[in-house]
Amino acid sequence: MHKPGAQACRTSSAMRYLRRLQWNDSSVLIHPPGFYIIGFTSLPFANLYFLFLAFVYVVSVVFNTILIYIITVDHRLHNPKFIAVGNLAVVDLVLNTCIIPGMLKTFLAKNNFVSFNLCMVQMYVYYCFMSMESFSIAVLAYDRMIAICFPLRHGSINTMTSMSCILGFIWCFCLGMHTFSTSIMTRLSYCDSVNVYSYFCDYAPVFRLACNDNTLQWAVASAMSLGIILGPLSFILMSYISILIAVFRMKTVESRVKALATCTEHLILVAVFFIPVLTIFMVGLLARNIKPDPDLRVLSLSLASCIPPCLNPIVYSLKTKEIKSKVLTMFRRIKVQVVKG
């Protein structure tokens, strides 16, 4: 990806001036006009990959919108489980919308310049909803645990009020946490390179461009990565340990199979989201002294971010009989209207 010639020259001159200013007065905060998102440097068939992501985005928007619509209009689905499913669909929709259209504009339209303020906004929205994705999947594990471990008290423990409070707390926590993490990025001076080697305004690649101390930003990024990934995953593992203990106490094989079958769609969601993210995180942690191939990093991170929001509504639509029957009924009505028309 190449910078536009005239704009690149102006940016280079401006950066030389900013470096001199920073050296003369280290207390001055220097913010560039914006950043260049480099993305892939030598990946073959990169354009085909972005067309694939465009398809992923269309599927994600269509299925998540259908899922939200069904849960909203069908009063039988107004219960804690489907409120949590609807919340996940909203998160999925926003997560892919904040990333994929920008990637397509950046790499297919050959316009990879992002203004400083827009960069901060994109960073904030992406990490907010990536965090919500992780916590929302953990909330669904909580719903399954209460339903299987406390079947007689499920209705009194996991109420609409309690579920709404849990989801409300998650939204407030994620929005507040990332308000802090993004705000401290504005305390950095960027007077050297403005090339971000990622597929969007990624947190770590941006703060590594700073020419003043970024220790706080590094510590916050490390702590939040651990909390966002390992916190919900640990809760999910503990939930399923409790579920397995409750299942093994059931008297009949049929009741055990029936109980575990209700967890199928959630286990698929856990695998689709956490396995790629955890793999990337562990590889980065264990191979911290090895510089990974930038194209491979961009490819793996973008797939791990964009594919789960596309697959989640499909999994719930196919594996949940209430939603599947509603979808089939809706398509039959559309077919009848088309035939009549």
C-alpha positions in Angstrom: 0.0 0.0 0.0 1.5 3.3 -1.1 0.8 6.7 0.3 -0.5 9.4 -2.0 2.6 11.3 -3.2 1.7 14.9 -2.3 0.2 14.0 1.0 3.1 11.7 1.9 5.6 14.6 1.2 3.6 17.0 3.4 3.4 14.4 6.2 7.2 13.7 6.0 8.0 17.4 6.3 5.6 17.8 9.2 7.1 14.8 11.0 10.6 16.3 10.7 9.3 19.6 12.2 7.5 17.6 15.0 10.7 15.7 15.9 12.6 19.0 16.3 9.8 20.4 18.5 9.7 17.3 20.7 13.5 17.4 21.2 13.3 21.1 22.1 10.5 20.6 24.6 9.7 17.1 25.8 6.6 18.3 27.7 4.8 19.2 24.4 2.3 16.7 23.2 2.5 16.1 19.5 -0.4 14.6 17.5 0.0 14.1 13.8 -2.8 14.8 11.3 -3.4 11.1 11.1 -2.0 7.6 10.4 -1.4 5.4 7.4 -2.9 1.9 7.8 -0.4 -0.3 6.0 -2.2 -3.7 6.2 -0.7 -6.3 3.9 2.7 -5.6 2.4 3.2 -8.7 0.2 0.2 -11.0 0.6 -0.7 -12.6 -2.8 -4.3 -12.4 -3.8 -5.0 -9.7 -1.1 -7.9 -8.3 -3.1 -9.6 -11.7 -3.1 -9.3 -11.8 0.7 -11.0 -8.4 1.0 -13.8 -9.5 -1.3 -14.2 -12.5 1.0 -14.4 -10.1 4.0 -17.1 -8.1 2.1 -19.1 -11.4 1.8 -18.5 -12.1 5.5 -19.8 -8.6 6.3 -23.0 -9.0 4.2 -23.7 -12.4 5.8 -23.0 -10.9 9.3 -25.4 -8.0 8.8 -28.2 -10.1 7.3 -28.2 -12.8 9.9 -27.6 -10.6 12.9 -30.4 -8.3 11.8 -32.8 -11.2 11.3 -31.9 -12.6 14.7 -32.4 -9.2 16.4 -35.7 -8.8 14.6 -37.0 -12.2 15.5 -36.1 -11.8 19.2 -37.7 -8.3 19.3 -41.0 -9.2 17.6 -41.6 -12.7 19.1 -42.8 -12.2 22.7 -42.2 -15.9 23.4 -38.5 -15.2 23.1 -38.6 -12.4 25.7 -36.7 -14.4 28.3 -33.2 -14.1 29.9 -31.5 -16.5 27.4 -32.7 -14.8 24.3 -32.1 -11.3 25.7 -28.5 -12.4 26.1 -28.5 -13.9 22.5 -30.0 -10.6 21.2 -27.3 -8.7 23.0 -24.6 -10.8 21.4 -26.2 -10.2 18.0 -26.0 -6.4 18.5 -22.4 -6.6 19.6 -21.5 -8.8 16.6 -23.2 -6.3 14.2 -21.4 -3.3 15.6 -18.0 -5.1 15.8 -17.9 -6.1 12.2 -19.4 -2.7 11.1 -16.6 -0.8 12.8 -13.9 -2.8 11.1 -14.8 -4.4 7.7 -16.2 -1.3 5.8 -13.1 0.7 6.9 -10.8 -2.1 5.7 -12.5 -2.2 2.3 -12.2 1.5 2.0 -8.6 1.4 3.0 -7.3 -1.4 0.9 -9.7 -1.7 -2.1 -10.2 2.1 -2.6 -6.5 2.6 -2.0 -7.2 5.3 0.6 -5.2 4.2 3.7 -5.0 7.6 5.5 -7.0 7.8 8.8 -7.3 11.1 10.7 -6.0 11.1 14.3 -9.5 11.6 15.8 -11.1 9.0 13.6 -8.3 6.6 14.5 -9.0 7.1 18.2 -12.7 6.5 17.7 -12.2 3.4 15.7 -9.8 2.0 18.3 -12.3 2.8 21.1 -15.3 1.2 19.3 -13.4 -1.9 18.2 -12.0 -2.7 21.7 -15.2 -1.9 23.5 -17.2 -4.4 21.4 -14.4 -7.0 21.3 -14.5 -6.9 25.1 -18.3 -7.1 25.1 -18.1 -10.1 22.7 -16.0 -12.0 25.2 -18.2 -11.1 28.2 -21.4 -11.7 26.3 -20.3 -15.3 25.6 -19.5 -15.7 29.3 -23.1 -14.5 30.1 -24.5 -17.2 27.9 -22.5 -19.8 29.9 -24.0 -18.3 33.1 -27.5 -18.8 31.6 -26.7 -22.5 30.8 -25.2 -23.1 34.2 -28.3 -21.8 36.1 -30.7 -23.7 33.8 -28.9 -27.1 34.3 -27.5 -26.8 37.9 -30.6 -25.1 39.4 -33.5 -26.3 37.1 -36.2 -25.7 39.8 -35.0 -22.3 40.7 -33.9 -21.2 37.2 -36.9 -18.8 36.8 -36.3 -17.1 40.1 -32.5 -16.8 39.9 -32.1 -15.9 36.2 -34.9 -13.3 35.7 -35.3 -10.6 33.1 -34.3 -8.0 35.7 -31.1 -9.8 36.7 -30.1 -10.5 33.1 -30.7 -6.9 32.2 -28.6 -5.7 35.1 -25.7 -8.1 34.2 -25.7 -6.9 30.6 -26.0 -3.3 31.6 -23.0 -3.7 33.9 -21.0 -5.3 31.1 -21.8 -2.4 28.8 -20.9 0.3 31.4 -17.7 -1.6 32.4 -16.5 -2.0 28.8 -17.4 1.5 27.8 -15.7 3.0 30.9 -12.6 0.8 30.7 -11.9 1.6 27.1 -12.6 5.3 27.6 -9.6 5.3 30.0 -7.4 3.1 27.7 -8.1 5.3 24.6 -7.8 8.6 26.5 -4.2 7.8 27.6 -3.3 7.3 23.9 -3.8 11.1 23.5 -1.0 11.6 26.1 1.6 10.2 23.7 3.6 12.2 21.2 3.8 10.8 17.7 6.8 12.5 16.0 8.4 9.7 14.1 6.6 7.1 11.9 2.9 7.3 11.2 2.7 3.9 9.5 0.4 1.5 11.5 1.2 -2.1 10.6 -2.3 -3.5 11.2 -5.6 -3.7 9.4 -7.1 -0.8 11.5 -6.0 1.7 14.2 -4.8 -1.1 16.5 -3.9 -0.2 20.1 -0.4 -1.7 20.3 0.9 -0.9 16.8 -0.2 2.8 17.4 1.3 3.3 20.9 4.6 1.7 19.7 4.9 4.7 17.3 5.2 7.1 20.2 8.4 9.0 20.7 7.8 9.5 24.5 7.3 7.0 27.3 4.6 4.5 26.5 5.0 2.3 29.7 1.5 3.1 31.0 -0.1 2.2 27.6 1.9 -1.0 27.4 0.8 -2.0 31.0 -2.8 -1.1 30.3 -2.9 -3.1 27.0 -1.3 -6.2 28.7 -3.7 -6.1 31.7 -6.8 -5.6 29.6 -5.8 -8.4 27.2 -5.5 -10.8 30.1 -8.7 -9.6 31.7 -10.7 -9.6 28.5 -9.6 -13.1 27.3 -8.7 -15.1 30.5 -11.4 -13.6 32.8 -14.5 -14.6 30.8 -12.8 -17.9 29.6 -12.0 -18.9 33.2 -15.7 -18.2 34.2 -16.9 -20.3 31.2 -14.6 -23.2 32.2 -15.9 -23.0 35.8 -19.5 -22.9 34.6 -19.0 -26.1 32.5 -17.3 -27.9 35.4 -20.4 -27.1 37.4 -22.6 -28.3 34.5 -20.7 -31.5 34.1 -21.0 -32.2 37.9 -24.8 -31.6 37.7 -25.2 -33.8 34.6 -23.3 -36.7 36.1 -25.7 -36.6 39.1 -28.7 -37.1 36.8 -30.2 -40.5 37.0 -30.9 -41.3 33.3 -28.7 -41.2 30.2 -31.5 -39.5 28.3 -31.7 -36.6 30.7 -27.9 -36.2 30.6 -27.8 -36.1 26.8 -30.8 -33.7 26.7 -29.0 -31.4 29.2 -25.7 -31.4 27.3 -27.5 -30.9 24.0 -28.7 -27.5 25.2 -25.1 -26.4 25.5 -24.1 -27.3 21.9 -24.6 -23.9 20.3 -22.8 -22.1 23.1 -19.8 -24.5 23.0 -19.5 -23.8 19.3 -19.5 -20.0 20.0 -16.8 -20.5 22.6 -14.6 -22.5 20.3 -15.1 -20.1 17.3 -14.2 -17.0 19.4 -11.7 -18.1 22.0 -9.5 -20.6 20.2 -8.2 -18.2 17.5 -7.9 -15.3 19.9 -6.2 -17.4 22.6 -3.8 -19.0 20.1 -2.7 -15.5 18.8 -2.3 -14.2 22.3 -0.2 -17.3 23.5 2.0 -17.2 20.3 2.6 -13.5 20.9 3.4 -14.2 24.6 5.7 -17.2 24.1 7.4 -15.8 21.0 7.8 -12.2 22.2 11.4 -12.1 21.1 10.6 -13.3 17.6 9.2 -10.7 15.2 6.2 -12.3 13.4 5.5 -11.9 9.8 3.4 -8.7 9.5 1.1 -10.1 6.8 0.5 -13.3 8.8 -0.3 -11.2 11.9 -2.8 -9.0 10.0 -4.4 -12.1 8.4 -4.8 -14.1 11.6 -6.1 -11.1 13.7 -8.6 -10.0 11.0 -10.0 -13.5 10.7 -10.2 -13.9 14.4 -12.1 -10.6 14.7 -14.4 -10.8 11.7 -15.4 -14.5 11.4 -17.1 -15.1 14.9 -19.7 -12.2 14.4 -20.6 -13.8 11.1 -20.9 -17.4 12.5 -22.6 -16.7 15.8 -26.1 -15.8 14.4 -25.9 -18.7 12.0 -25.1 -21.2 14.8 -28.0 -19.9 17.0 -30.4 -19.9 14.0 -29.6 -23.5 13.1 -29.1 -25.0 16.6 -32.0 -23.3 18.4 -35.4 -24.7 17.5 -37.3 -21.5 18.5 -35.3 -19.3 16.2 -35.1 -21.9 13.4 -38.9 -22.4 13.3 -39.4 -18.6 13.3 -36.9 -18.1 10.5 -38.5 -20.9 8.4 -42.0 -19.3 9.0 -40.7 -15.9 7.9 -39.2 -17.2 4.7 -42.3 -19.2 3.9 -44.3 -15.9 4.2 -41.9 -14.1 1.9 -42.1 -17.0 -0.6 -45.9 -16.9 -0.6 -45.9 -13.1 -1.1 -43.4 -13.4 -4.0 -45.6 -16.1 -5.7 -48.8 -14.0 -5.2 -47.0 -10.9 -6.5 
